[in-house]
Amino acid sequence: MIVYIPGRGGSKRIPKKNIKLLGGKPVIAHVIETAKSLDFVDAVFVSTDDTSIQKIATEWGAKTKDLRDEKLSEDHVDFISLIRGDVQRFVDDDEDLLFILPTAVLVEKKHYTEAYQIYRKSAPQLLMSTIDYPISPLWAMQKDSKGFWKALHPEAIKMRSQDLPQTCVDAGLFYMMKWKEVRKFDSFIVDKLLTYSIPREVAVDVDTPSDWKVLEELYTKKSK
């Protein structure tokens, strides 16, 4: 299995987010170190459009290639676009892929190892890190055009919580996959999808300055 970390340099809400210091070292360095410690990983690659990220990734032991195509580094580019257009620079067709976000700092070796055991045993096309919903989304409501609130799933409103099916959501941290199969889909919702439930205190998807503050607080707490 090969690790692919997409380290784009153009973050606007948190400038240079992927190399911002956390605990005295670049955030992406934490992720590289954990990825390199995994027994089932053959190589760790960072794909980036930024020379400063490329330099730091190399210094911390990751492999890089030429800078990523500018068209694959714009704001609208999603994960599937990278799977289809960039991953092949790093991974052979028959290799499995561990796709890790560069801010997945709180994910530990044990989490990846447990997820890999599920992946190896059940052989899905994709295994996604997820978190459980604290309240079922089947009870959700939305505002209509007149300003009144309506149930999204009226049939579920009268159901007891213990009778509702289990639900979860993408944690935005990591994905294990047969990438050659996954690239045929338009999203990460594939035919054979399994999940690995990550602890909520680990699941920080860093998009805004407030997210970064939460990450810093949790990292400090974890480091004590």
Backbone hydrogen bonds in HBPLUS format (Angstrom, degrees):
<---DONOR---> <-ACCEPTOR-->    atom                        ^
c    i                          cat <-CA-CA->   ^        H-A-AA   ^      H-
h    n   atom  resd res      DA  || num        DHA   H-A  angle D-A-AA Bond
n    s   type  num  typ     dist DA aas  dist angle  dist       angle   num
A0042-ASP N   A0001-MET O   2.86 MM  41  5.87 166.6  1.88 162.9 166.6     1
A0002-ILE N   A0096-ASP O   2.99 MM  94  6.36 162.7  2.02 151.5 151.6     2
A0098-LEU N   A0002-ILE O   2.81 MM  96  6.00 162.9  1.84 156.6 157.2     3
A0003-VAL N   A0043-ALA O   2.93 MM  40  6.23 176.3  1.93 163.5 164.7     4
A0045-PHE N   A0003-VAL O   2.85 MM  42  5.86 163.6  1.87 141.6 147.3     5
A0004-TYR N   A0098-LEU O   2.92 MM  94  6.18 158.2  1.97 146.0 149.5     6
A0100-ILE N   A0004-TYR O   3.06 MM  96  6.32 155.5  2.12 146.0 153.7     7
A0005-ILE N   A0045-PHE O   2.90 MM  40  6.19 150.5  1.99 147.2 157.0     8
A0047-SER N   A0005-ILE O   2.95 MM  42  6.16 158.3  1.99 147.6 154.3     9
A0007-GLY N   A0047-SER O   2.77 MM  40  5.78 147.3  1.87 148.5 159.0    10
A0017-LYS N   A0014-ILE O   3.00 MM   3  5.17 122.0  2.35 151.5 141.3    11
A0019-ILE N   A0016-LYS O   3.10 MM   3  5.77 158.1  2.15 120.5 126.9    12
A0020-LYS N   A0017-LYS O   3.25 MM   3  5.10 166.7  2.27 103.4 107.1    13
A0028-ILE N   A0018-ASN O   3.13 MM  10  5.62 135.9  2.33 147.8 151.6    14
A0027-VAL N   A0020-LYS O   2.92 MM   7  5.79 143.1  2.05 143.1 150.3    15
A0022-LEU N   A0025-LYS O   2.87 MM   3  5.51 165.7  1.89 141.6 143.0    16
A0025-LYS N   A0022-LEU O   3.41 MM   3  5.51 169.6  2.42 105.9 108.9    17
A0029-ALA N   A0026-PRO O   2.88 MM   3  5.23 133.9  2.09 107.0 120.4    18
A0030-HIS N   A0027-VAL O   3.23 MM   3  5.55 129.9  2.50 103.6 114.5    19
A0032-ILE N   A0028-ILE O   2.96 MM   4  6.24 158.4  2.01 150.8 157.0    20
A0033-GLU N   A0029-ALA O   2.95 MM   4  6.12 166.5  1.97 151.6 154.8    21
A0034-THR N   A0030-HIS O   3.15 MM   4  6.42 162.8  2.18 148.1 152.1    22
A0035-ALA N   A0031-VAL O   2.95 MM   4  6.12 165.2  1.97 151.8 156.3    23
A0036-LYS N   A0032-ILE O   2.88 MM   4  6.07 156.5  1.94 154.7 160.7    24
A0037-SER N   A0034-THR O   3.06 MM   3  5.19 139.9  2.23  99.6 111.4    25
A0038-LEU N   A0035-ALA O   3.26 MM   3  5.58 164.4  2.28 109.6 114.3    26
A0041-VAL N   A0038-LEU O   3.30 MM   3  5.57 167.7  2.31 112.5 115.0    27
A0063-LYS N   A0044-VAL O   2.81 MM  19  6.11 171.4  1.82 157.9 160.6    28
A0046-VAL N   A0063-LYS O   2.93 MM  17  6.26 153.4  2.00 163.1 168.4    29
A0068-ARG N   A0048-THR O   2.70 MM  20  5.39 166.7  1.72 130.6 135.3    30
A0054-GLN N   A0050-ASP O   2.97 MM   4  6.20 158.4  2.02 149.5 156.4    31
A0055-LYS N   A0051-THR O   2.91 MM   4  6.06 155.0  1.97 144.7 150.4    32
A0056-ILE N   A0052-SER O   3.13 MM   4  6.30 165.6  2.15 144.4 147.8    33
A0057-ALA N   A0053-ILE O   2.85 MM   4  5.97 164.0  1.87 154.3 159.2    34
A0058-THR N   A0054-GLN O   3.08 MM   4  6.22 158.5  2.13 144.8 150.1    35
A0059-GLU N   A0055-LYS O   2.98 MM   4  6.23 157.4  2.04 148.0 154.6    36
A0060-TRP N   A0056-ILE O   3.08 MM   4  6.30 140.6  2.24 145.6 155.1    37
A0062-ALA N   A0057-ALA O   2.95 MM   5  5.33 156.7  2.00 156.0 148.3    38
A0061-GLY N   A0058-THR O   3.07 MM   3  5.20 163.8  2.10 109.4 111.9    39
A0072-LEU N   A0069-ASP O   2.88 MM   3  5.39 147.8  1.98 113.8 123.7    40
A0073-SER N   A0070-GLU O   3.03 MM   3  5.05 157.1  2.08 112.4 112.6    41
A0077-VAL N   A0074-GLU O   3.19 MM   3  5.68 161.8  2.23 116.0 121.6    42
A0082-LEU N   A0078-ASP O   3.32 MM   4  6.75 146.9  2.43 144.1 152.7    43
A0082-LEU N   A0079-PHE O   3.03 MM   3  5.16 121.1  2.39  98.0 112.7    44
A0083-ILE N   A0079-PHE O   2.87 MM   4  6.22 156.2  1.93 151.8 159.5    45
A0084-ARG N   A0080-ILE O   2.87 MM   4  6.05 156.5  1.92 149.3 154.9    46
A0085-GLY N   A0081-SER O   2.82 MM   4  5.78 151.4  1.90 139.8 148.6    47
A0086-ASP N   A0082-LEU O   2.83 MM   4  4.92 154.5  1.90 135.7 137.9    48
A0087-VAL N   A0082-LEU O   2.99 MM   5  6.15 157.4  2.04 161.7 161.3    49
A0089-ARG N   A0086-ASP O   3.01 MM   3  5.87 165.4  2.04 126.4 130.9    50
A0090-PHE N   A0087-VAL O   2.85 MM   3  5.58 161.6  1.88 125.6 131.3    51
A0091-VAL N   A0087-VAL O   3.10 MM   4  6.17 151.3  2.19 152.2 160.4    52
A0095-GLU N   A0092-ASP O   3.09 MM   3  5.43 167.9  2.10 117.5 120.8    53
A0097-LEU N   A0177-MET O   2.87 MM  80  5.27 170.0  1.88 158.1 161.5    54
A0177-MET N   A0097-LEU O   2.82 MM  80  5.27 151.8  1.90 151.7 160.0    55
A0099-PHE N   A0175-TYR O   2.76 MM  76  5.07 158.5  1.81 163.1 160.9    56
A0175-TYR N   A0099-PHE O   2.86 MM  76  5.07 142.0  2.01 140.5 151.9    57
A0101-LEU N   A0173-LEU O   2.96 MM  72  5.44 174.2  1.97 159.4 159.2    58
A0104-ALA N   A0101-LEU O   3.09 MM   3  5.52 159.8  2.13 124.7 123.9    59
A0107-VAL N   A0104-ALA O   3.43 MM   3  5.81 157.9  2.48 107.8 113.9    60
A0111-HIS N   A0108-GLU O   3.03 MM   3  5.38 128.8  2.30 104.9 117.8    61
A0112-TYR N   A0108-GLU O   3.31 MM   4  6.79 161.2  2.35 156.6 160.1    62
A0113-THR N   A0109-LYS O   2.93 MM   4  6.14 160.9  1.97 154.4 160.6    63
A0114-GLU N   A0110-LYS O   2.95 MM   4  6.06 159.9  2.00 144.7 149.3    64
A0115-ALA N   A0111-HIS O   2.97 MM   4  6.16 160.9  2.01 148.9 154.7    65
A0116-TYR N   A0112-TYR O   2.82 MM   4  6.00 152.0  1.90 147.0 155.1    66
A0117-GLN N   A0113-THR O   3.07 MM   4  6.31 148.0  2.17 143.6 151.4    67
A0118-ILE N   A0114-GLU O   3.31 MM   4  6.66 152.9  2.39 144.5 150.3    68
A0119-TYR N   A0115-ALA O   2.95 MM   4  6.24 159.3  2.00 148.3 154.7    69
A0120-ARG N   A0116-TYR O   2.82 MM   4  5.98 163.1  1.84 154.7 157.9    70
A0121-LYS N   A0117-GLN O   3.07 MM   4  6.08 157.4  2.12 140.8 147.1    71
A0122-SER N   A0118-ILE O   3.01 MM   4  6.03 165.2  2.04 154.5 157.5    72
A0123-ALA N   A0119-TYR O   2.93 MM   4  5.39 139.9  2.09 138.1 145.8    73
A0125-GLN N   A0192-LYS O   2.91 MM  67  5.27 142.3  2.05 133.4 145.5    74
A0178-LYS N   A0125-GLN O   2.96 MM  53  5.33 158.3  2.01 147.1 149.7    75
A0126-LEU N   A0192-LYS O   3.29 MM  66  6.63 157.0  2.34 161.9 162.3    76
A0194-LEU N   A0126-LEU O   2.97 MM  68  6.39 162.0  2.00 156.3 162.3    77
A0127-LEU N   A0176-MET O   2.74 MM  49  5.06 158.9  1.78 154.9 159.3    78
A0176-MET N   A0127-LEU O   2.90 MM  49  5.06 158.5  1.95 149.0 154.4    79
A0128-MET N   A0194-LEU O   2.94 MM  66  6.40 158.3  1.99 150.3 151.5    80
A0196-TYR N   A0128-MET O   2.89 MM  68  6.10 149.8  1.98 148.2 148.3    81
A0129-SER N   A0174-PHE O   3.18 MM  45  5.75 159.5  2.23 168.3 162.0    82
A0171-ALA N   A0129-SER O   2.93 MM  42  5.63 174.8  1.93 137.0 135.3    83
A0130-THR N   A0196-TYR O   2.87 MM  66  5.87 161.8  1.90 144.4 145.7    84
A0198-ILE N   A0130-THR O   2.77 MM  68  5.82 167.6  1.78 170.7 172.0    85
A0131-ILE N   A0169-VAL O   3.00 MM  38  5.64 152.7  2.07 154.6 162.5    86
A0169-VAL N   A0131-ILE O   2.95 MM  38  5.64 152.8  2.03 154.3 162.6    87
A0139-TRP N   A0136-SER O   3.10 MM   3  5.82 168.2  2.12 118.3 121.9    88
A0140-ALA N   A0137-PRO O   3.01 MM   3  5.03 161.7  2.04 108.8 111.6    89
A0152-LEU N   A0140-ALA O   2.96 MM  12  5.77 178.0  1.96 143.7 144.3    90
A0142-GLN N   A0150-LYS O   2.88 MM   8  5.53 154.5  1.94 155.9 161.3    91
A0150-LYS N   A0142-GLN O   2.89 MM   8  5.53 167.8  1.90 151.5 153.1    92
A0144-ASP N   A0148-PHE O   2.69 MM   4  5.49 165.2  1.71 159.2 162.7    93
A0147-GLY N   A0144-ASP O   3.02 MM   3  5.36 164.3  2.04 114.5 119.0    94
A0156-ALA N   A0153-HIS O   2.88 MM   3  5.63 161.6  1.91 126.7 132.4    95
A0157-ILE N   A0154-PRO O   3.33 MM   3  5.42 150.2  2.42 102.4 110.3    96
A0159-MET N   A0156-ALA O   3.04 MM   3  5.25 157.3  2.09 110.0 117.3    97
A0163-ASP N   A0160-ARG O   2.87 MM   3  5.25 150.1  1.96 111.3 121.2    98
A0164-LEU N   A0161-SER O   3.25 MM   3  5.36 157.4  2.30 103.4 110.1    99
A0181-GLU N   A0178-LYS O   2.93 MM   3  5.65 139.7  2.09 120.5 130.6   100
A0182-VAL N   A0178-LYS O   3.07 MM   4  6.28 161.4  2.10 149.0 154.9   101
A0183-ARG N   A0179-TRP O   3.00 MM   4  5.96 153.9  2.07 146.0 150.1   102
A0184-LYS N   A0181-GLU O   3.18 MM   3  5.75 163.2  2.21 114.3 119.5   103
A0185-PHE N   A0182-VAL O   3.01 MM   3  5.70 168.0  2.02 123.7 127.6   104
A0202-VAL N   A0199-PRO O   2.93 MM   3  5.46 160.7  1.97 118.3 124.4   105
A0203-ALA N   A0200-ARG O   3.20 MM   3  5.16 137.1  2.39  97.2 108.7   106
A0204-VAL N   A0202-VAL O   3.04 MM   2  6.03 125.3  2.35 111.7  96.2   107
A0211-ASP N   A0208-THR O   2.97 MM   3  5.10 122.1  2.31 100.5 115.5   108
A0212-TRP N   A0208-THR O   3.04 MM   4  6.47 153.3  2.11 150.9 158.8   109
A0213-LYS N   A0209-PRO O   3.02 MM   4  6.32 151.0  2.11 144.4 151.7   110
A0214-VAL N   A0210-SER O   3.10 MM   4  6.40 154.5  2.17 143.6 149.6   111
A0215-LEU N   A0211-ASP O   2.93 MM   4  6.27 156.8  1.98 150.2 156.9   112
A0216-GLU N   A0212-TRP O   2.89 MM   4  6.21 160.5  1.93 153.6 158.1   113
A0217-GLU N   A0213-LYS O   3.01 MM   4  6.25 159.0  2.05 148.2 153.7   114
A0218-LEU N   A0214-VAL O   2.93 MM   4  6.16 164.5  1.95 155.5 159.3   115
A0219-TYR N   A0215-LEU O   2.84 MM   4  5.95 157.3  1.89 151.6 158.6   116
A0220-THR N   A0216-GLU O   2.93 MM   4  6.05 162.3  1.96 148.3 152.9   117
A0221-LYS N   A0217-GLU O   3.01 MM   4  6.19 158.7  2.06 144.3 150.4   118
A0222-LYS N   A0218-LEU O   2.91 MM   4  6.04 157.0  1.96 144.6 151.1   119
A0223-SER N   A0219-TYR O   2.92 MM   4  6.07 143.7  2.06 145.1 155.0   120
